[in-house]
Amino acid sequence: MKQDKSPLSITRKWVKGVFCYALMILLAFFMIAPFAWMLLVSLHPSQSPIPTLDQLVPTHAQWTNYPKVLFNPALPVSRFFLNSIFVSVTVVIGQTVVSAMAAYSLSRLRFKGSSTLFFLFVATMMFGSTVTQVPVYLLLQNLHWLDTYYALIVPGLSSAFSIFLLRQAFLGVSFELDEAARIDGASELAIFWRIILPLSKAALATAATFTFIGVWTDFFGPLLYTTSTSMRTLEVGLSIYHSAFGGTNWPLEMTASMIVMVPLLIVFLFGQRFFTKGISLGSIK
């Protein structure tokens, strides 16, 4: 079938391409504008009012606002930041390992009731996390884990979504590789570690990225499970930042918001190339 290369057809394609790019640029602007506004406000002098649009770009950028927030003597923001980093990284590693092992057993091992068990895992995704907050709180209270790192880490080590995502990825790996490895004398652990995981890097990176974002932005869990200031995470700790100066200090509050957001942007930029491939694993087998 010959392609239509008439001037009218070429003009239509050109106009369509220009329109699509213009629309994407407009959408990108609306998405980036709030972050740019937040950054510019954070660079204004402390105690300044919210600037108008014509005064949004500061004359002299106050980069000292960032160490001022992190090392504020009235509030241990640096401790909140370290708590968030430690908890997020630990949960990402632990949840990825646990979910990968569970997904391997549900996708590669044949045992009675595996389909029913997987259905129960998926069924838990129908309920919001707030449904289990009270039982989890009572369990942590009975274990005397409240206001400890155990309370912040252990409940996040399992995830039905991560198990589902990794199971679909593992099902996409040819079973003939397993059989060939078993013939060569490889154990299940060797197959899991040397074959399945290296061939599922996109799904692992996607699951880890979503986990990090979920843990980093979690507010209600750390608020419920911790009571002392030293155990607060960044999301919870900065919720009381408003009262640290006895009033609203917009530049410093925007600085605190930027500190919360920057790690998420870094993780997203490094993991974005795995998103499309990882998310599509559920529909391609």
Steps between C-alpha positions, in 0.01 A plus 500: 500500500648830390529781748331829419780753446290779359566855627161502677577177685846623602348828623241312708768284662712807572207686658407193704858466624522868594168477685610190695830657602329825598249309713775302672699817570189664647429199724865489608484867590195452721665204672836671555363843597410411863846352561672800344287733713589302812873517418495874431305577819747293701781729381343816639621647831362346817174648635416646159134496390390296201640689198284615214569368151701807402718455811521121487863485386709607801758775458749311716432127534510393864652153471580525870133419564577132439765454772286725721213252470710186523690617807224695670568487879126516573422187297732207408422498127830325422393215732165481321684482169732221617204308643319520167808391307569206733139381511441543125818321392448217749138446397590512129767232542293284735177525302672431168666187639184370670277580201744345253516175698122488535452577131748227405316239703162605356622511140766231462422237764205268454317418821140446598310818576747739336227661288274543803785650698579743222133596477502582872807716453334692217176529700682693772568775244128579508528636854671825590788501744288694751286189549791316661645794695321417827586124499861581410516760775369252760745236380793739524380607845493141622850445362618821672621632166322836504732798461780281364645433157328159504163675483613708203664216307338161569141583385638612165697186420208339316306641207231331293565740213872419486426128514248532219734707285798269547292185451384627161861579409623158609227331295643672194831314542511174304450189716749319276778694672393350834494149359843538339644635824354212704647250256838664562448453874402854597296545816185709525701774670753501216224519239335784690823695550686435174219472244171653612624814673748610227226461236250704705703813574234733357227361725728503804597862437136597452390328821789655694423849368132480586588367843743784569246763394230338714717476811658844460162672467323294767357731764229318694703189591801677657264747668308214661792274591743759640471749785848638568650775285818302436302220327301723266548470126534802275134509394375493859775716644448782253127504571587676826752728328236772479507552877880495527517876433179601672335585169504450126842534340428428135856494362616251764186290466552478125864413570385214723260383227783501246715290735218244512455502122859487374567132591177401324606682185842335507350153540246568226762626255712190552203261484281656232648294216377184674144625559347435160658161459435397859135605510425333165620165635154434640348499150781332303589141576 
